[in-house]
Amino acid sequence: MNFIFISPNFPQTYWNFCDRLRRRGVTVLGIGDASYDSLEPQLKGALNEYYRVDSLEVYEAVFKAVAYFSHKYGKIDWIESNNEYWLELDARLRTDFNVTTGVQQKDIEKFKSKAAQKKYYAKGGIPTARQHKVSTLEAALGFLDQTGYPVIVKPEIGVGAEATYKIGTPAELEAFFAAKPSVPYVMEEFVTGDIYSYDAICDGQGRPLFESSAHFPPSMMDVVNLRLDMSYEVLPAVPEQLRERGRATLKAFGVKNRFVHFEFFRLDRDRKGLGVKGDFVGLETNMRPAGGYTPDMMDYAHSTDVYTIWADMVTAGKRLLPESGDDHWCVYYGRRDGRDYVRSHEEICRLWGDKMVMTGRIPAAIAPDLGDAMYMVQIRSEAEKEAFLRDLSQTR
């Protein structure tokens, strides 16, 4: 099997996907814009060959790289980046090289566009917040007549909370339109509640081989825009309604052969048209693994190896790694540089070292979302979780 991995060096932990493929006897071929010398040693060891291009944004250069690998190694079986940013590039390459194991170019809109996703949620019977494609100020005012303030505005196609804003007054609405970027935006009614994810690896028939859930703070937008500390957790088990709605989303979108990250609001109060307090409401779909170090957190939470489960999906079409039955909370905390924390790094390591599974500096590219310095623990109780968050968050 010949597998081309687009941009295998980012995020840094993605060498694990290449490594597990290589262990399964796959010929793993990388295409990226980083120099070979800058690649992690683990990634170099997992790749059979690496082709550097000046920019992954130049399609002709990437096409040439795939053509080279195709000529040298024969038919390409998979092309994948596991990265939302390159979703369209992956699909275009698959279409041009007749690689049928992933999303094709004609199907890409429903996976990238937040507006297009709405009808698929409806198809799956999953409630979602009302939405409006931003056009004119007058049209936005018409939408606000239905929902009232506040509303959220965000790029129609985008990743994470970047360039996302909460608009709470007519003056803020006018300011948004006065400086609105040229990219398409959507406006959505403001829903209050915590964010939960349904994370899964599904096979060629769309059946989940692995399922997990993470609990995030109520507003990732505030974390990014206000440079707040970031904390979230992977849960020991997926809440049952979330599991049902996650599986319905897989089916409605026709997802196959992928690692996915679906986001839901859990309502903090009854809301007409959406549900009662505690219900899960669709937020957005991401056809990639959860960001940052969440795949590693899933490993620690469920005593497993999601990279191996994914590689077995690719090579065998099924899960070969049994469930461990040994589940935990895995909790992440990201601190910001320049804050005067009560407990120093050394104190945190001394207090939590026996439960600490990862710590270190966060790459600059993802620091706005995740903080500058990260700490991750594997714990077994809510009480331990609260103590950990208290020790990490206290400032003078």
GIFENZI-V724203 format. One record per residue. N is the residue number from 1. RES is the residue in one small letter. SS is DSSP state (a for helix, b for strand, c for the rest). PSI is psi in degrees with one decimal (* if undefined). D_LAST is the distance of its C-alpha to the last C-alpha in whole Angstrom. Layout:
{{N/RES/SS/PSI/D_LAST} {N/RES/SS/PSI/D_LAST}}
This chain:
{{1/m/c/133.6/56} {2/n/b/121.4/55} {3/f/b/121.7/51} {4/i/b/121.5/50} {5/f/b/116.9/46} {6/i/b/130.9/45} {7/s/c/58.0/42} {8/p/c/-9.1/41} {9/n/c/-6.0/38} {10/f/c/130.7/36} {11/p/c/163.1/34} {12/q/a/-35.3/33} {13/t/a/-4.9/34} {14/y/a/-7.8/37} {15/w/a/-25.8/39} {16/n/a/-39.0/39} {17/f/a/-45.3/42} {18/c/a/-40.8/44} {19/d/a/-45.2/44} {20/r/a/-34.3/45} {21/l/a/-46.5/48} {22/r/a/-39.3/49} {23/r/a/-23.6/49} {24/r/c/9.6/51} {25/g/c/11.7/54} {26/v/c/143.0/53} {27/t/b/111.6/53} {28/v/b/119.8/50} {29/l/b/123.5/50} {30/g/b/142.6/47} {31/i/b/124.9/47} {32/g/b/173.8/44} {33/d/c/2.2/43} {34/a/c/151.1/41} {35/s/c/151.5/43} {36/y/a/-39.0/45} {37/d/a/-25.0/43} {38/s/a/-8.3/39} {39/l/c/147.5/40} {40/e/c/143.4/38} {41/p/a/-37.0/41} {42/q/a/-37.5/41} {43/l/a/-43.8/42} {44/k/a/-41.0/44} {45/g/a/-21.2/46} {46/a/a/-17.3/46} {47/l/c/136.7/48} {48/n/c/-34.6/51} {49/e/b/150.7/51} {50/y/b/133.1/49} {51/y/b/116.8/50} {52/r/b/134.2/48} {53/v/c/155.3/48} {54/d/c/-35.0/47} {55/s/c/131.6/45} {56/l/c/-9.9/45} {57/e/c/-17.1/45} {58/v/c/103.0/49} {59/y/a/-39.0/51} {60/e/a/-37.1/54} {61/a/a/-40.9/52} {62/v/a/-39.6/51} {63/f/a/-44.1/54} {64/k/a/-39.8/56} {65/a/a/-43.1/54} {66/v/a/-40.7/54} {67/a/a/-39.5/58} {68/y/a/-48.2/58} {69/f/a/-39.0/57} {70/s/a/-41.3/59} {71/h/a/-38.6/62} {72/k/a/-39.5/61} {73/y/a/-10.2/60} {74/g/c/-166.0/62} {75/k/c/131.6/60} {76/i/c/127.5/57} {77/d/c/-33.5/56} {78/w/b/142.1/52} {79/i/b/123.0/50} {80/e/b/145.4/46} {81/s/c/-19.5/43} {82/n/c/31.6/41} {83/n/c/124.9/39} {84/e/a/-36.0/39} {85/y/a/-34.0/39} {86/w/a/14.4/42} {87/l/a/-45.4/44} {88/e/a/-38.9/46} {89/l/a/-46.9/47} {90/d/a/-47.4/48} {91/a/a/-40.0/50} {92/r/a/-41.4/52} {93/l/a/-42.5/53} {94/r/a/-44.3/54} {95/t/a/-45.6/56} {96/d/a/-28.8/58} {97/f/c/13.2/58} {98/n/c/46.7/59} {99/v/c/111.9/56} {100/t/c/7.5/56} {101/t/c/5.1/54} {102/g/c/-174.5/51} {103/v/c/135.9/50} {104/q/c/164.4/53} {105/q/a/-35.9/53} {106/k/a/-19.2/54} {107/d/a/5.5/52} {108/i/c/-27.6/49} {109/e/a/-42.2/48} {110/k/a/-19.3/47} {111/f/a/-22.8/44} {112/k/a/-34.4/43} {113/s/c/123.6/43} {114/k/c/-27.1/41} {115/a/c/-44.4/44} {116/a/c/-26.1/47} {117/q/a/-24.9/44} {118/k/a/-43.6/45} {119/k/a/-25.1/49} {120/y/a/-35.8/48} {121/y/a/-44.9/45} {122/a/a/-39.5/48} {123/k/a/-35.8/51} {124/g/c/1.6/49} {125/g/c/28.5/48} {126/i/c/118.3/44} {127/p/c/143.8/43} {128/t/b/160.3/41} {129/a/c/148.1/39} {130/r/c/146.7/42} {131/q/b/152.8/42} {132/h/b/130.8/43} {133/k/b/120.6/44} {134/v/c/128.6/43} {135/s/c/-75.5/46} {136/t/c/164.2/46} {137/l/a/-38.9/44} {138/e/a/-41.7/47} {139/a/a/-38.4/47} {140/a/a/-39.3/43} {141/l/a/-34.8/44} {142/g/a/-39.2/47} {143/f/a/-40.6/44} {144/l/a/-24.1/42} {145/d/a/-28.5/44} {146/q/a/-39.7/44} {147/t/a/-31.1/41} {148/g/c/169.8/39} {149/y/c/155.0/35} {150/p/c/168.1/33} {151/v/b/163.6/34} {152/i/b/134.9/33} {153/v/b/136.3/35} {154/k/b/154.9/35} {155/p/b/139.7/37} {156/e/c/-35.0/40} {157/i/c/119.0/40} {158/g/c/168.9/36} {159/v/c/136.0/34} {160/g/c/-155.2/30} {161/a/c/13.6/29} {162/e/c/136.0/29} {163/a/c/32.5/31} {164/t/c/136.3/30} {165/y/b/150.0/30} {166/k/b/127.3/29} {167/i/b/119.7/32} {168/g/c/-5.8/32} {169/t/c/160.3/34} {170/p/a/-36.0/37} {171/a/a/-41.0/36} {172/e/a/-34.7/33} {173/l/a/-45.8/37} {174/e/a/-38.2/39} {175/a/a/-38.6/36} {176/f/a/-45.9/36} {177/f/a/-30.5/40} {178/a/a/-29.2/40} {179/a/c/18.9/37} {180/k/c/130.6/38} {181/p/c/164.3/39} {182/s/c/-14.6/42} {183/v/c/153.1/41} {184/p/c/140.2/42} {185/y/b/156.7/40} {186/v/b/153.1/40} {187/m/b/136.0/38} {188/e/b/143.4/38} {189/e/b/145.2/37} {190/f/c/120.2/33} {191/v/c/130.2/33} {192/t/c/141.3/30} {193/g/b/167.2/29} {194/d/b/159.0/27} {195/i/b/130.6/29} {196/y/b/149.7/31} {197/s/b/149.1/33} {198/y/b/113.2/36} {199/d/b/135.0/37} {200/a/b/155.0/40} {201/i/b/122.3/43} {202/c/b/154.8/46} {203/d/c/-168.4/50} {204/g/c/-12.3/53} {205/q/c/7.0/54} {206/g/c/11.7/50} {207/r/c/133.3/49} {208/p/b/127.5/46} {209/l/b/-21.5/46} {210/f/b/138.9/42} {211/e/b/143.1/40} {212/s/b/168.1/36} {213/s/b/141.2/33} {214/a/b/151.0/30} {215/h/b/122.4/27} {216/f/b/164.6/25} {217/p/c/161.1/23} {218/p/c/-31.6/24} {219/s/c/98.4/24} {220/m/a/-29.0/24} {221/m/a/-44.1/25} {222/d/a/-36.8/22} {223/v/a/-45.3/20} {224/v/a/-51.9/22} {225/n/a/-32.9/22} {226/l/c/2.7/19} {227/r/c/49.0/17} {228/l/c/158.6/15} {229/d/c/152.3/15} {230/m/b/126.9/18} {231/s/b/142.1/19} {232/y/b/172.7/23} {233/e/b/145.2/25} {234/v/b/130.1/29} {235/l/c/156.8/30} {236/p/c/-27.5/33} {237/a/c/156.1/36} {238/v/c/124.9/36} {239/p/c/140.9/37} {240/e/a/-45.0/40} {241/q/a/-36.3/41} {242/l/a/-41.1/38} {243/r/a/-45.9/41} {244/e/a/-44.1/44} {245/r/a/-30.0/43} {246/g/a/-44.7/41} {247/r/a/-37.3/45} {248/a/a/-35.6/46} {249/t/a/-43.3/45} {250/l/a/-47.3/46} {251/k/a/-44.1/49} {252/a/a/-38.3/49} {253/f/a/-6.7/48} {254/g/c/39.7/50} {255/v/c/134.7/48} {256/k/c/148.5/50} {257/n/c/47.7/49} {258/r/b/158.3/45} {259/f/b/125.0/41} {260/v/b/159.5/40} {261/h/b/100.5/36} {262/f/b/135.3/37} {263/e/b/140.3/34} {264/f/b/147.2/35} {265/f/b/141.0/33} {266/r/b/111.9/33} {267/l/b/135.2/33} {268/d/c/2.9/31} {269/r/c/161.6/34} {270/d/c/139.6/38} {271/r/b/119.9/39} {272/k/c/131.1/42} {273/g/c/-12.8/44} {274/l/c/-41.8/41} {275/g/b/-171.8/41} {276/v/c/166.8/39} {277/k/c/131.1/36} {278/g/c/-13.9/35} {279/d/c/155.0/38} {280/f/b/131.1/37} {281/v/b/132.5/38} {282/g/b/134.4/38} {283/l/b/-62.8/36} {284/e/b/158.0/37} {285/t/b/143.9/39} {286/n/b/120.6/38} {287/m/c/60.4/41} {288/r/c/167.7/39} {289/p/c/156.3/37} {290/a/c/152.0/33} {291/g/c/175.9/31} {292/g/c/-134.1/28} {293/y/c/18.6/29} {294/t/a/-39.3/30} {295/p/a/-38.6/33} {296/d/a/-35.7/32} {297/m/a/-37.2/30} {298/m/a/-40.4/33} {299/d/a/-47.0/34} {300/y/a/-36.4/32} {301/a/a/-35.8/32} {302/h/a/10.2/36} {303/s/c/54.1/37} {304/t/c/-165.0/39} {305/d/c/96.1/39} {306/v/a/-27.4/39} {307/y/a/-38.4/41} {308/t/a/-41.5/44} {309/i/a/-43.2/44} {310/w/a/-45.4/44} {311/a/a/-36.8/46} {312/d/a/-33.9/49} {313/m/a/-43.6/49} {314/v/a/-47.3/50} {315/t/a/-31.9/53} {316/a/a/-13.0/54} {317/g/c/13.3/53} {318/k/c/171.8/51} {319/r/c/127.8/49} {320/l/c/-22.3/50} {321/l/c/120.1/47} {322/p/c/157.3/47} {323/e/c/140.2/44} {324/s/c/-32.1/42} {325/g/c/4.5/41} {326/d/c/90.9/38} {327/d/c/147.7/35} {328/h/c/175.1/31} {329/w/b/137.1/28} {330/c/b/118.5/27} {331/v/b/134.0/23} {332/y/b/139.1/22} {333/y/b/127.5/18} {334/g/b/118.1/17} {335/r/b/157.5/14} {336/r/c/138.9/14} {337/d/c/146.3/14} {338/g/c/-3.3/12} {339/r/c/145.0/9} {340/d/c/87.2/6} {341/y/b/145.7/6} {342/v/c/-45.5/6} {343/r/c/129.1/10} {344/s/c/169.8/12} {345/h/a/-43.5/15} {346/e/a/-40.1/17} {347/e/a/-42.7/15} {348/i/a/-44.2/16} {349/c/a/-35.8/19} {350/r/a/-41.6/20} {351/l/a/-35.4/19} {352/w/a/9.5/21} {353/g/c/-34.4/23} {354/d/c/-16.1/26} {355/k/c/-4.7/25} {356/m/b/127.1/24} {357/v/b/-15.6/27} {358/m/b/141.3/25} {359/t/b/154.9/23} {360/g/b/-175.5/23} {361/r/b/147.5/22} {362/i/c/134.7/23} {363/p/c/143.7/26} {364/a/a/-32.8/26} {365/a/a/-28.9/28} {366/i/a/3.9/26} {367/a/a/-35.2/23} {368/p/a/-34.0/23} {369/d/a/-39.2/23} {370/l/a/-5.1/22} {371/g/c/175.4/19} {372/d/c/-31.5/19} {373/a/b/132.2/18} {374/m/b/149.1/20} {375/y/b/135.0/20} {376/m/b/129.7/23} {377/v/b/153.6/24} {378/q/b/116.1/27} {379/i/b/169.0/27} {380/r/c/-0.6/29} {381/s/c/155.5/27} {382/e/a/-35.7/25} {383/a/a/-43.1/23} {384/e/a/-40.5/22} {385/k/a/-47.7/21} {386/e/a/-38.5/19} {387/a/a/-41.9/17} {388/f/a/-48.1/17} {389/l/a/-36.8/15} {390/r/a/-44.7/13} {391/d/a/-36.1/12} {392/l/a/-30.6/12} {393/s/a/-22.0/10} {394/q/c/130.6/7} {395/t/b/160.5/4} {396/r/c/*/0}}
